[in-house]
């Protein structure tokens, strides 16, 4: 995601920090993943900030957001 401060990952997941709201992060991934054929599958409640996307081959991608102050930790797990 543009604006990421720091990040690391492997073939199964990626984690990064960013100055953004959970809403901005969700909007970004809905737009960008939608362009790649991913569709929203499930969403957590307002407190959990977790979103799951699926594609045409039934793969899933979870986007978990943990906020602390004006920063968010974003964990992507495939």
mmCIF file of the N, C-alpha and C atoms, coordinates in Angstrom:
data_MODEL
# 
_entry.id   MODEL 
# 
loop_
_atom_site.group_PDB 
_atom_site.id 
_atom_site.type_symbol 
_atom_site.label_atom_id 
_atom_site.label_alt_id 
_atom_site.label_comp_id 
_atom_site.label_asym_id 
_atom_site.label_entity_id 
_atom_site.label_seq_id 
_atom_site.pdbx_PDB_ins_code 
_atom_site.Cartn_x 
_atom_site.Cartn_y 
_atom_site.Cartn_z 
_atom_site.occupancy 
_atom_site.B_iso_or_equiv 
_atom_site.pdbx_formal_charge 
_atom_site.auth_seq_id 
_atom_site.auth_comp_id 
_atom_site.auth_asym_id 
_atom_site.auth_atom_id 
_atom_site.pdbx_PDB_model_num 
ATOM 1   N N  . UNK A 1 1  ? 0.854   -1.178  0.000   1.00 0.00 ? 1  UNK A N  1 
ATOM 2   C CA . UNK A 1 1  ? 0.000   0.000   0.000   1.00 0.00 ? 1  UNK A CA 1 
ATOM 3   C C  . UNK A 1 1  ? 0.896   1.236   0.000   1.00 0.00 ? 1  UNK A C  1 
ATOM 4   N N  . UNK A 1 2  ? 0.607   2.197   -0.850  1.00 0.00 ? 2  UNK A N  1 
ATOM 5   C CA . UNK A 1 2  ? 1.413   3.413   -0.870  1.00 0.00 ? 2  UNK A CA 1 
ATOM 6   C C  . UNK A 1 2  ? 1.439   4.075   0.509   1.00 0.00 ? 2  UNK A C  1 
ATOM 7   N N  . UNK A 1 3  ? 2.598   4.531   0.906   1.00 0.00 ? 3  UNK A N  1 
ATOM 8   C CA . UNK A 1 3  ? 2.722   5.201   2.197   1.00 0.00 ? 3  UNK A CA 1 
ATOM 9   C C  . UNK A 1 3  ? 3.145   4.299   3.329   1.00 0.00 ? 3  UNK A C  1 
ATOM 10  N N  . UNK A 1 4  ? 3.383   3.012   3.039   1.00 0.00 ? 4  UNK A N  1 
ATOM 11  C CA . UNK A 1 4  ? 3.818   2.095   4.095   1.00 0.00 ? 4  UNK A CA 1 
ATOM 12  C C  . UNK A 1 4  ? 5.137   2.582   4.675   1.00 0.00 ? 4  UNK A C  1 
ATOM 13  N N  . UNK A 1 5  ? 5.230   2.524   6.003   1.00 0.00 ? 5  UNK A N  1 
ATOM 14  C CA . UNK A 1 5  ? 6.424   3.005   6.694   1.00 0.00 ? 5  UNK A CA 1 
ATOM 15  C C  . UNK A 1 5  ? 7.493   1.924   6.736   1.00 0.00 ? 5  UNK A C  1 
ATOM 16  N N  . UNK A 1 6  ? 7.107   0.724   7.095   1.00 0.00 ? 6  UNK A N  1 
ATOM 17  C CA . UNK A 1 6  ? 8.044   -0.395  7.185   1.00 0.00 ? 6  UNK A CA 1 
ATOM 18  C C  . UNK A 1 6  ? 7.253   -1.673  6.980   1.00 0.00 ? 6  UNK A C  1 
ATOM 19  N N  . UNK A 1 7  ? 7.922   -2.721  6.479   1.00 0.00 ? 7  UNK A N  1 
ATOM 20  C CA . UNK A 1 7  ? 7.218   -3.972  6.275   1.00 0.00 ? 7  UNK A CA 1 
ATOM 21  C C  . UNK A 1 7  ? 8.156   -5.129  6.051   1.00 0.00 ? 7  UNK A C  1 
ATOM 22  N N  . UNK A 1 8  ? 7.601   -6.334  6.217   1.00 0.00 ? 8  UNK A N  1 
ATOM 23  C CA . UNK A 1 8  ? 8.352   -7.556  5.946   1.00 0.00 ? 8  UNK A CA 1 
ATOM 24  C C  . UNK A 1 8  ? 7.368   -8.684  5.720   1.00 0.00 ? 8  UNK A C  1 
ATOM 25  N N  . UNK A 1 9  ? 7.830   -9.743  5.062   1.00 0.00 ? 9  UNK A N  1 
ATOM 26  C CA . UNK A 1 9  ? 6.937   -10.851 4.813   1.00 0.00 ? 9  UNK A CA 1 
ATOM 27  C C  . UNK A 1 9  ? 7.615   -12.006 4.120   1.00 0.00 ? 9  UNK A C  1 
ATOM 28  N N  . UNK A 1 10 ? 6.784   -12.994 3.782   1.00 0.00 ? 10 UNK A N  1 
ATOM 29  C CA . UNK A 1 10 ? 7.233   -14.175 3.060   1.00 0.00 ? 10 UNK A CA 1 
ATOM 30  C C  . UNK A 1 10 ? 6.133   -14.581 2.087   1.00 0.00 ? 10 UNK A C  1 
ATOM 31  N N  . UNK A 1 11 ? 6.196   -15.800 1.552   1.00 0.00 ? 11 UNK A N  1 
ATOM 32  C CA . UNK A 1 11 ? 5.217   -16.225 0.550   1.00 0.00 ? 11 UNK A CA 1 
ATOM 33  C C  . UNK A 1 11 ? 3.801   -16.403 1.102   1.00 0.00 ? 11 UNK A C  1 
ATOM 34  N N  . UNK A 1 12 ? 3.650   -16.466 2.419   1.00 0.00 ? 12 UNK A N  1 
ATOM 35  C CA . UNK A 1 12 ? 2.324   -16.675 3.013   1.00 0.00 ? 12 UNK A CA 1 
ATOM 36  C C  . UNK A 1 12 ? 1.701   -15.414 3.598   1.00 0.00 ? 12 UNK A C  1 
ATOM 37  N N  . UNK A 1 13 ? 2.518   -14.391 3.844   1.00 0.00 ? 13 UNK A N  1 
ATOM 38  C CA . UNK A 1 13 ? 1.953   -13.195 4.450   1.00 0.00 ? 13 UNK A CA 1 
ATOM 39  C C  . UNK A 1 13 ? 2.907   -12.026 4.408   1.00 0.00 ? 13 UNK A C  1 
ATOM 40  N N  . UNK A 1 14 ? 2.357   -10.871 4.726   1.00 0.00 ? 14 UNK A N  1 
ATOM 41  C CA . UNK A 1 14 ? 3.140   -9.640  4.737   1.00 0.00 ? 14 UNK A CA 1 
ATOM 42  C C  . UNK A 1 14 ? 2.557   -8.742  5.815   1.00 0.00 ? 14 UNK A C  1 
ATOM 43  N N  . UNK A 1 15 ? 3.396   -8.049  6.544   1.00 0.00 ? 15 UNK A N  1 
ATOM 44  C CA . UNK A 1 15 ? 2.948   -7.123  7.578   1.00 0.00 ? 15 UNK A CA 1 
ATOM 45  C C  . UNK A 1 15 ? 3.663   -5.791  7.379   1.00 0.00 ? 15 UNK A C  1 
ATOM 46  N N  . UNK A 1 16 ? 2.914   -4.702  7.540   1.00 0.00 ? 16 UNK A N  1 
ATOM 47  C CA . UNK A 1 16 ? 3.520   -3.385  7.415   1.00 0.00 ? 16 UNK A CA 1 
ATOM 48  C C  . UNK A 1 16 ? 2.802   -2.386  8.313   1.00 0.00 ? 16 UNK A C  1 
ATOM 49  N N  . UNK A 1 17 ? 3.468   -1.250  8.550   1.00 0.00 ? 17 UNK A N  1 
ATOM 50  C CA . UNK A 1 17 ? 2.923   -0.157  9.335   1.00 0.00 ? 17 UNK A CA 1 
ATOM 51  C C  . UNK A 1 17 ? 2.660   1.012   8.395   1.00 0.00 ? 17 UNK A C  1 
ATOM 52  N N  . UNK A 1 18 ? 1.564   1.735   8.671   1.00 0.00 ? 18 UNK A N  1 
ATOM 53  C CA . UNK A 1 18 ? 1.199   2.869   7.824   1.00 0.00 ? 18 UNK A CA 1 
ATOM 54  C C  . UNK A 1 18 ? 0.418   3.889   8.647   1.00 0.00 ? 18 UNK A C  1 
ATOM 55  N N  . UNK A 1 19 ? 0.509   5.148   8.265   1.00 0.00 ? 19 UNK A N  1 
ATOM 56  C CA . UNK A 1 19 ? -0.318  6.187   8.874   1.00 0.00 ? 19 UNK A CA 1 
ATOM 57  C C  . UNK A 1 19 ? -1.573  6.307   8.022   1.00 0.00 ? 19 UNK A C  1 
ATOM 58  N N  . UNK A 1 20 ? -2.617  5.579   8.408   1.00 0.00 ? 20 UNK A N  1 
ATOM 59  C CA . UNK A 1 20 ? -3.880  5.572   7.677   1.00 0.00 ? 20 UNK A CA 1 
ATOM 60  C C  . UNK A 1 20 ? -4.968  5.039   8.603   1.00 0.00 ? 20 UNK A C  1 
ATOM 61  N N  . UNK A 1 21 ? -6.210  5.360   8.294   1.00 0.00 ? 21 UNK A N  1 
ATOM 62  C CA . UNK A 1 21 ? -7.327  4.850   9.083   1.00 0.00 ? 21 UNK A CA 1 
ATOM 63  C C  . UNK A 1 21 ? -7.720  3.469   8.551   1.00 0.00 ? 21 UNK A C  1 
ATOM 64  N N  . UNK A 1 22 ? -8.392  2.670   9.370   1.00 0.00 ? 22 UNK A N  1 
ATOM 65  C CA . UNK A 1 22 ? -8.883  1.378   8.874   1.00 0.00 ? 22 UNK A CA 1 
ATOM 66  C C  . UNK A 1 22 ? -9.782  1.533   7.645   1.00 0.00 ? 22 UNK A C  1 
ATOM 67  N N  . UNK A 1 23 ? -10.557 2.611   7.606   1.00 0.00 ? 23 UNK A N  1 
ATOM 68  C CA . UNK A 1 23 ? -11.438 2.844   6.456   1.00 0.00 ? 23 UNK A CA 1 
ATOM 69  C C  . UNK A 1 23 ? -10.631 3.085   5.184   1.00 0.00 ? 23 UNK A C  1 
ATOM 70  N N  . UNK A 1 24 ? -9.546  3.862   5.292   1.00 0.00 ? 24 UNK A N  1 
ATOM 71  C CA . UNK A 1 24 ? -8.704  4.114   4.126   1.00 0.00 ? 24 UNK A CA 1 
ATOM 72  C C  . UNK A 1 24 ? -8.042  2.827   3.637   1.00 0.00 ? 24 UNK A C  1 
ATOM 73  N N  . UNK A 1 25 ? -7.615  2.011   4.573   1.00 0.00 ? 25 UNK A N  1 
ATOM 74  C CA . UNK A 1 25 ? -6.972  0.741   4.216   1.00 0.00 ? 25 UNK A CA 1 
ATOM 75  C C  . UNK A 1 25 ? -7.973  -0.186  3.544   1.00 0.00 ? 25 UNK A C  1 
ATOM 76  N N  . UNK A 1 26 ? -9.170  -0.291  4.109   1.00 0.00 ? 26 UNK A N  1 
ATOM 77  C CA . UNK A 1 26 ? -10.201 -1.143  3.520   1.00 0.00 ? 26 UNK A CA 1 
ATOM 78  C C  . UNK A 1 26 ? -10.557 -0.667  2.115   1.00 0.00 ? 26 UNK A C  1 
ATOM 79  N N  . UNK A 1 27 ? -10.763 0.628   1.936   1.00 0.00 ? 27 UNK A N  1 
ATOM 80  C CA . UNK A 1 27 ? -11.100 1.164   0.612   1.00 0.00 ? 27 UNK A CA 1 
ATOM 81  C C  . UNK A 1 27 ? -10.003 0.858   -0.398  1.00 0.00 ? 27 UNK A C  1 
ATOM 82  N N  . UNK A 1 28 ? -8.755  1.008   0.009   1.00 0.00 ? 28 UNK A N  1 
ATOM 83  C CA . UNK A 1 28 ? -7.631  0.738   -0.888  1.00 0.00 ? 28 UNK A CA 1 
ATOM 84  C C  . UNK A 1 28 ? -7.647  -0.721  -1.344  1.00 0.00 ? 28 UNK A C  1 
ATOM 85  N N  . UNK A 1 29 ? -7.769  -1.646  -0.395  1.00 0.00 ? 29 UNK A N  1 
ATOM 86  C CA . UNK A 1 29 ? -7.720  -3.059  -0.771  1.00 0.00 ? 29 UNK A CA 1 
ATOM 87  C C  . UNK A 1 29 ? -8.955  -3.498  -1.542  1.00 0.00 ? 29 UNK A C  1 
ATOM 88  N N  . UNK A 1 30 ? -10.121 -2.955  -1.255  1.00 0.00 ? 30 UNK A N  1 
ATOM 89  C CA . UNK A 1 30 ? -11.300 -3.299  -2.042  1.00 0.00 ? 30 UNK A CA 1 
ATOM 90  C C  . UNK A 1 30 ? -11.113 -2.867  -3.492  1.00 0.00 ? 30 UNK A C  1 
ATOM 91  N N  . UNK A 1 31 ? -10.573 -1.670  -3.687  1.00 0.00 ? 31 UNK A N  1 
ATOM 92  C CA . UNK A 1 31 ? -10.356 -1.168  -5.039  1.00 0.00 ? 31 UNK A CA 1 
ATOM 93  C C  . UNK A 1 31 ? -9.271  -1.956  -5.763  1.00 0.00 ? 31 UNK A C  1 
ATOM 94  N N  . UNK A 1 32 ? -8.102  -2.069  -5.149  1.00 0.00 ? 32 UNK A N  1 
ATOM 95  C CA . UNK A 1 32 ? -6.965  -2.705  -5.817  1.00 0.00 ? 32 UNK A CA 1 
ATOM 96  C C  . UNK A 1 32 ? -7.150  -4.211  -5.995  1.00 0.00 ? 32 UNK A C  1 
ATOM 97  N N  . UNK A 1 33 ? -7.671  -4.894  -4.984  1.00 0.00 ? 33 UNK A N  1 
ATOM 98  C CA . UNK A 1 33 ? -7.905  -6.335  -5.130  1.00 0.00 ? 33 UNK A CA 1 
ATOM 99  C C  . UNK A 1 33 ? -9.040  -6.601  -6.115  1.00 0.00 ? 33 UNK A C  1 
ATOM 100 N N  . UNK A 1 34 ? -10.039 -5.700  -6.145  1.00 0.00 ? 34 UNK A N  1 
ATOM 101 C CA . UNK A 1 34 ? -11.129 -5.829  -7.104  1.00 0.00 ? 34 UNK A CA 1 
ATOM 102 C C  . UNK A 1 34 ? -10.622 -5.805  -8.543  1.00 0.00 ? 34 UNK A C  1 
ATOM 103 N N  . UNK A 1 35 ? -9.615  -4.973  -8.803  1.00 0.00 ? 35 UNK A N  1 
ATOM 104 C CA . UNK A 1 35 ? -9.012  -4.907  -10.142 1.00 0.00 ? 35 UNK A CA 1 
ATOM 105 C C  . UNK A 1 35 ? -8.364  -6.228  -10.530 1.00 0.00 ? 35 UNK A C  1 
ATOM 106 N N  . UNK A 1 36 ? -7.965  -7.019  -9.521  1.00 0.00 ? 36 UNK A N  1 
ATOM 107 C CA . UNK A 1 36 ? -7.304  -8.306  -9.768  1.00 0.00 ? 36 UNK A CA 1 
ATOM 108 C C  . UNK A 1 36 ? -8.269  -9.492  -9.682  1.00 0.00 ? 36 UNK A C  1 
ATOM 109 N N  . UNK A 1 37 ? -9.562  -9.201  -9.566  1.00 0.00 ? 37 UNK A N  1 
ATOM 110 C CA . UNK A 1 37 ? -10.557 -10.268 -9.544  1.00 0.00 ? 37 UNK A CA 1 
ATOM 111 C C  . UNK A 1 37 ? -10.933 -10.784 -8.161  1.00 0.00 ? 37 UNK A C  1 
ATOM 112 N N  . UNK A 1 38 ? -10.412 -10.181 -7.101  1.00 0.00 ? 38 UNK A N  1 
ATOM 113 C CA . UNK A 1 38 ? -10.756 -10.587 -5.733  1.00 0.00 ? 38 UNK A CA 1 
ATOM 114 C C  . UNK A 1 38 ? -12.052 -9.898  -5.324  1.00 0.00 ? 38 UNK A C  1 
ATOM 115 N N  . UNK A 1 39 ? -12.898 -10.623 -4.582  1.00 0.00 ? 39 UNK A N  1 
ATOM 116 C CA . UNK A 1 39 ? -14.167 -10.079 -4.126  1.00 0.00 ? 39 UNK A CA 1 
ATOM 117 C C  . UNK A 1 39 ? -14.261 -10.173 -2.607  1.00 0.00 ? 39 UNK A C  1 
ATOM 118 N N  . UNK A 1 40 ? -14.895 -9.183  -1.953  1.00 0.00 ? 40 UNK A N  1 
ATOM 119 C CA . UNK A 1 40 ? -15.088 -9.271  -0.503  1.00 0.00 ? 40 UNK A CA 1 
ATOM 120 C C  . UNK A 1 40 ? -15.882 -10.527 -0.165  1.00 0.00 ? 40 UNK A C  1 
ATOM 121 N N  . UNK A 1 41 ? -15.445 -11.244 0.856   1.00 0.00 ? 41 UNK A N  1 
ATOM 122 C CA . UNK A 1 41 ? -16.084 -12.495 1.256   1.00 0.00 ? 41 UNK A CA 1 
ATOM 123 C C  . UNK A 1 41 ? -16.692 -12.381 2.647   1.00 0.00 ? 41 UNK A C  1 
ATOM 124 N N  . UNK A 1 42 ? -15.964 -11.782 3.571   1.00 0.00 ? 42 UNK A N  1 
ATOM 125 C CA . UNK A 1 42 ? -16.440 -11.633 4.945   1.00 0.00 ? 42 UNK A CA 1 
ATOM 126 C C  . UNK A 1 42 ? -15.769 -10.426 5.569   1.00 0.00 ? 42 UNK A C  1 
ATOM 127 N N  . UNK A 1 43 ? -16.421 -9.904  6.592   1.00 0.00 ? 43 UNK A N  1 
ATOM 128 C CA . UNK A 1 43 ? -15.885 -8.739  7.280   1.00 0.00 ? 43 UNK A CA 1 
ATOM 129 C C  . UNK A 1 43 ? -16.169 -8.881  8.764   1.00 0.00 ? 43 UNK A C  1 
ATOM 130 N N  . UNK A 1 44 ? -15.174 -8.528  9.585   1.00 0.00 ? 44 UNK A N  1 
ATOM 131 C CA . UNK A 1 44 ? -15.358 -8.539  11.026  1.00 0.00 ? 44 UNK A CA 1 
ATOM 132 C C  . UNK A 1 44 ? -16.186 -7.338  11.456  1.00 0.00 ? 44 UNK A C  1 
ATOM 133 N N  . UNK A 1 45 ? -16.411 -7.238  12.749  1.00 0.00 ? 45 UNK A N  1 
ATOM 134 C CA . UNK A 1 45 ? -17.145 -6.082  13.249  1.00 0.00 ? 45 UNK A CA 1 
ATOM 135 C C  . UNK A 1 45 ? -16.207 -4.880  13.334  1.00 0.00 ? 45 UNK A C  1 
ATOM 136 N N  . UNK A 1 46 ? -16.730 -3.741  13.792  1.00 0.00 ? 46 UNK A N  1 
ATOM 137 C CA . UNK A 1 46 ? -15.928 -2.512  13.820  1.00 0.00 ? 46 UNK A CA 1 
ATOM 138 C C  . UNK A 1 46 ? -14.694 -2.635  14.693  1.00 0.00 ? 46 UNK A C  1 
ATOM 139 N N  . UNK A 1 47 ? -14.750 -3.442  15.737  1.00 0.00 ? 47 UNK A N  1 
ATOM 140 C CA . UNK A 1 47 ? -13.618 -3.565  16.643  1.00 0.00 ? 47 UNK A CA 1 
ATOM 141 C C  . UNK A 1 47 ? -12.504 -4.448  16.088  1.00 0.00 ? 47 UNK A C  1 
ATOM 142 N N  . UNK A 1 48 ? -12.842 -5.436  15.270  1.00 0.00 ? 48 UNK A N  1 
ATOM 143 C CA . UNK A 1 48 ? -11.822 -6.380  14.820  1.00 0.00 ? 48 UNK A CA 1 
ATOM 144 C C  . UNK A 1 48 ? -11.081 -5.927  13.560  1.00 0.00 ? 48 UNK A C  1 
ATOM 145 N N  . UNK A 1 49 ? -11.700 -5.117  12.717  1.00 0.00 ? 49 UNK A N  1 
ATOM 146 C CA . UNK A 1 49 ? -11.079 -4.620  11.483  1.00 0.00 ? 49 UNK A CA 1 
ATOM 147 C C  . UNK A 1 49 ? -10.399 -5.734  10.694  1.00 0.00 ? 49 UNK A C  1 
ATOM 148 N N  . UNK A 1 50 ? -11.161 -6.764  10.366  1.00 0.00 ? 50 UNK A N  1 
ATOM 149 C CA . UNK A 1 50 ? -10.650 -7.866  9.558   1.00 0.00 ? 50 UNK A CA 1 
ATOM 150 C C  . UNK A 1 50 ? -11.547 -8.014  8.336   1.00 0.00 ? 50 UNK A C  1 
ATOM 151 N N  . UNK A 1 51 ? -10.896 -8.203  7.180   1.00 0.00 ? 51 UNK A N  1 
ATOM 152 C CA . UNK A 1 51 ? -11.620 -8.354  5.932   1.00 0.00 ? 51 UNK A CA 1 
ATOM 153 C C  . UNK A 1 51 ? -11.049 -9.558  5.206   1.00 0.00 ? 51 UNK A C  1 
ATOM 154 N N  . UNK A 1 52 ? -11.922 -10.356 4.608   1.00 0.00 ? 52 UNK A N  1 
ATOM 155 C CA . UNK A 1 52 ? -11.479 -11.532 3.861   1.00 0.00 ? 52 UNK A CA 1 
ATOM 156 C C  . UNK A 1 52 ? -11.970 -11.393 2.421   1.00 0.00 ? 52 UNK A C  1 
ATOM 157 N N  . UNK A 1 53 ? -11.068 -11.642 1.499   1.00 0.00 ? 53 UNK A N  1 
ATOM 158 C CA . UNK A 1 53 ? -11.382 -11.596 0.077   1.00 0.00 ? 53 UNK A CA 1 
ATOM 159 C C  . UNK A 1 53 ? -11.176 -12.989 -0.506  1.00 0.00 ? 53 UNK A C  1 
ATOM 160 N N  . UNK A 1 54 ? -11.899 -13.294 -1.577  1.00 0.00 ? 54 UNK A N  1 
ATOM 161 C CA . UNK A 1 54 ? -11.738 -14.565 -2.270  1.00 0.00 ? 54 UNK A CA 1 
ATOM 162 C C  . UNK A 1 54 ? -11.661 -14.291 -3.768  1.00 0.00 ? 54 UNK A C  1 
ATOM 163 N N  . UNK A 1 55 ? -11.062 -15.237 -4.490  1.00 0.00 ? 55 UNK A N  1 
ATOM 164 C CA . UNK A 1 55 ? -10.974 -15.066 -5.942  1.00 0.00 ? 55 UNK A CA 1 
ATOM 165 C C  . UNK A 1 55 ? -11.682 -16.225 -6.634  1.00 0.00 ? 55 UNK A C  1 
ATOM 166 N N  . UNK A 1 56 ? -11.598 -16.267 -7.942  1.00 0.00 ? 56 UNK A N  1 
ATOM 167 C CA . UNK A 1 56 ? -12.329 -17.278 -8.721  1.00 0.00 ? 56 UNK A CA 1 
ATOM 168 C C  . UNK A 1 56 ? -11.843 -18.703 -8.494  1.00 0.00 ? 56 UNK A C  1 
ATOM 169 N N  . UNK A 1 57 ? -10.638 -18.867 -7.973  1.00 0.00 ? 57 UNK A N  1 
ATOM 170 C CA . UNK A 1 57 ? -10.130 -20.216 -7.682  1.00 0.00 ? 57 UNK A CA 1 
ATOM 171 C C  . UNK A 1 57 ? -10.300 -20.583 -6.209  1.00 0.00 ? 57 UNK A C  1 
ATOM 172 N N  . UNK A 1 58 ? -11.135 -19.810 -5.500  1.00 0.00 ? 58 UNK A N  1 
ATOM 173 C CA . UNK A 1 58 ? -11.463 -20.033 -4.081  1.00 0.00 ? 58 UNK A CA 1 
ATOM 174 C C  . UNK A 1 58 ? -10.293 -19.826 -3.123  1.00 0.00 ? 58 UNK A C  1 
ATOM 175 N N  . UNK A 1 59 ? -9.249  -19.125 -3.572  1.00 0.00 ? 59 UNK A N  1 
ATOM 176 C CA . UNK A 1 59 ? -8.185  -18.737 -2.653  1.00 0.00 ? 59 UNK A CA 1 
ATOM 177 C C  . UNK A 1 59 ? -8.731  -17.626 -1.760  1.00 0.00 ? 59 UNK A C  1 
ATOM 178 N N  . UNK A 1 60 ? -8.181  -17.491 -0.567  1.00 0.00 ? 60 UNK A N  1 
ATOM 179 C CA . UNK A 1 60 ? -8.604  -16.415 0.309   1.00 0.00 ? 60 UNK A CA 1 
ATOM 180 C C  . UNK A 1 60 ? -7.411  -15.545 0.690   1.00 0.00 ? 60 UNK A C  1 
ATOM 181 N N  . UNK A 1 61 ? -7.708  -14.297 0.982   1.00 0.00 ? 61 UNK A N  1 
ATOM 182 C CA . UNK A 1 61 ? -6.716  -13.346 1.460   1.00 0.00 ? 61 UNK A CA 1 
ATOM 183 C C  . UNK A 1 61 ? -7.353  -12.578 2.603   1.00 0.00 ? 61 UNK A C  1 
ATOM 184 N N  . UNK A 1 62 ? -6.725  -12.651 3.779   1.00 0.00 ? 62 UNK A N  1 
ATOM 185 C CA . UNK A 1 62 ? -7.227  -11.940 4.951   1.00 0.00 ? 62 UNK A CA 1 
ATOM 186 C C  . UNK A 1 62 ? -6.417  -10.670 5.153   1.00 0.00 ? 62 UNK A C  1 
ATOM 187 N N  . UNK A 1 63 ? -7.115  -9.582  5.426   1.00 0.00 ? 63 UNK A N  1 
ATOM 188 C CA . UNK A 1 63 ? -6.488  -8.295  5.733   1.00 0.00 ? 63 UNK A CA 1 
ATOM 189 C C  . UNK A 1 63 ? -6.895  -7.955  7.163   1.00 0.00 ? 63 UNK A C  1 
ATOM 190 N N  . UNK A 1 64 ? -5.928  -7.966  8.072   1.00 0.00 ? 64 UNK A N  1 
ATOM 191 C CA . UNK A 1 64 ? -6.176  -7.642  9.480   1.00 0.00 ? 64 UNK A CA 1 
ATOM 192 C C  . UNK A 1 64 ? -5.535  -6.302  9.791   1.00 0.00 ? 64 UNK A C  1 
ATOM 193 N N  . UNK A 1 65 ? -6.274  -5.439  10.490  1.00 0.00 ? 65 UNK A N  1 
ATOM 194 C CA . UNK A 1 65 ? -5.782  -4.099  10.796  1.00 0.00 ? 65 UNK A CA 1 
ATOM 195 C C  . UNK A 1 65 ? -5.834  -3.875  12.303  1.00 0.00 ? 65 UNK A C  1 
ATOM 196 N N  . UNK A 1 66 ? -4.699  -3.488  12.864  1.00 0.00 ? 66 UNK A N  1 
ATOM 197 C CA . UNK A 1 66 ? -4.616  -3.153  14.286  1.00 0.00 ? 66 UNK A CA 1 
ATOM 198 C C  . UNK A 1 66 ? -4.155  -1.708  14.369  1.00 0.00 ? 66 UNK A C  1 
ATOM 199 N N  . UNK A 1 67 ? -4.942  -0.858  15.016  1.00 0.00 ? 67 UNK A N  1 
ATOM 200 C CA . UNK A 1 67 ? -4.584  0.553   15.098  1.00 0.00 ? 67 UNK A CA 1 
ATOM 201 C C  . UNK A 1 67 ? -3.959  0.886   16.447  1.00 0.00 ? 67 UNK A C  1 
ATOM 202 N N  . UNK A 1 68 ? -3.025  1.826   16.397  1.00 0.00 ? 68 UNK A N  1 
ATOM 203 C CA . UNK A 1 68 ? -2.386  2.338   17.608  1.00 0.00 ? 68 UNK A CA 1 
ATOM 204 C C  . UNK A 1 68 ? -2.052  3.796   17.337  1.00 0.00 ? 68 UNK A C  1 
ATOM 205 N N  . UNK A 1 69 ? -2.797  4.681   17.980  1.00 0.00 ? 69 UNK A N  1 
ATOM 206 C CA . UNK A 1 69 ? -2.615  6.105   17.718  1.00 0.00 ? 69 UNK A CA 1 
ATOM 207 C C  . UNK A 1 69 ? -3.008  6.427   16.295  1.00 0.00 ? 69 UNK A C  1 
ATOM 208 N N  . UNK A 1 70 ? -2.123  7.132   15.595  1.00 0.00 ? 70 UNK A N  1 
ATOM 209 C CA . UNK A 1 70 ? -2.423  7.497   14.206  1.00 0.00 ? 70 UNK A CA 1 
ATOM 210 C C  . UNK A 1 70 ? -1.799  6.532   13.194  1.00 0.00 ? 70 UNK A C  1 
ATOM 211 N N  . UNK A 1 71 ? -1.286  5.410   13.691  1.00 0.00 ? 71 UNK A N  1 
ATOM 212 C CA . UNK A 1 71 ? -0.704  4.409   12.810  1.00 0.00 ? 71 UNK A CA 1 
ATOM 213 C C  . UNK A 1 71 ? -1.522  3.119   12.852  1.00 0.00 ? 71 UNK A C  1 
ATOM 214 N N  . UNK A 1 72 ? -1.369  2.329   11.814  1.00 0.00 ? 72 UNK A N  1 
ATOM 215 C CA . UNK A 1 72 ? -2.036  1.033   11.742  1.00 0.00 ? 72 UNK A CA 1 
ATOM 216 C C  . UNK A 1 72 ? -1.017  -0.034  11.349  1.00 0.00 ? 72 UNK A C  1 
ATOM 217 N N  . UNK A 1 73 ? -1.144  -1.191  11.946  1.00 0.00 ? 73 UNK A N  1 
ATOM 218 C CA . UNK A 1 73 ? -0.371  -2.361  11.577  1.00 0.00 ? 73 UNK A CA 1 
ATOM 219 C C  . UNK A 1 73 ? -1.288  -3.205  10.701  1.00 0.00 ? 73 UNK A C  1 
ATOM 220 N N  . UNK A 1 74 ? -0.854  -3.525  9.502   1.00 0.00 ? 74 UNK A N  1 
ATOM 221 C CA . UNK A 1 74 ? -1.683  -4.266  8.553   1.00 0.00 ? 74 UNK A CA 1 
ATOM 222 C C  . UNK A 1 74 ? -1.011  -5.604  8.296   1.00 0.00 ? 74 UNK A C  1 
ATOM 223 N N  . UNK A 1 75 ? -1.776  -6.682  8.470   1.00 0.00 ? 75 UNK A N  1 
ATOM 224 C CA . UNK A 1 75 ? -1.287  -8.041  8.259   1.00 0.00 ? 75 UNK A CA 1 
ATOM 225 C C  . UNK A 1 75 ? -2.084  -8.661  7.122   1.00 0.00 ? 75 UNK A C  1 
ATOM 226 N N  . UNK A 1 76 ? -1.397  -9.053  6.071   1.00 0.00 ? 76 UNK A N  1 
ATOM 227 C CA . UNK A 1 76 ? -2.016  -9.728  4.927   1.00 0.00 ? 76 UNK A CA 1 
ATOM 228 C C  . UNK A 1 76 ? -1.620  -11.192 4.984   1.00 0.00 ? 76 UNK A C  1 
ATOM 229 N N  . UNK A 1 77 ? -2.605  -12.091 4.986   1.00 0.00 ? 77 UNK A N  1 
ATOM 230 C CA . UNK A 1 77 ? -2.331  -13.520 5.060   1.00 0.00 ? 77 UNK A CA 1 
ATOM 231 C C  . UNK A 1 77 ? -3.078  -14.227 3.957   1.00 0.00 ? 77 UNK A C  1 
ATOM 232 N N  . UNK A 1 78 ? -2.345  -15.014 3.176   1.00 0.00 ? 78 UNK A N  1 
ATOM 233 C CA . UNK A 1 78 ? -2.946  -15.763 2.067   1.00 0.00 ? 78 UNK A CA 1 
ATOM 234 C C  . UNK A 1 78 ? -3.089  -17.207 2.456   1.00 0.00 ? 78 UNK A C  1 
# 
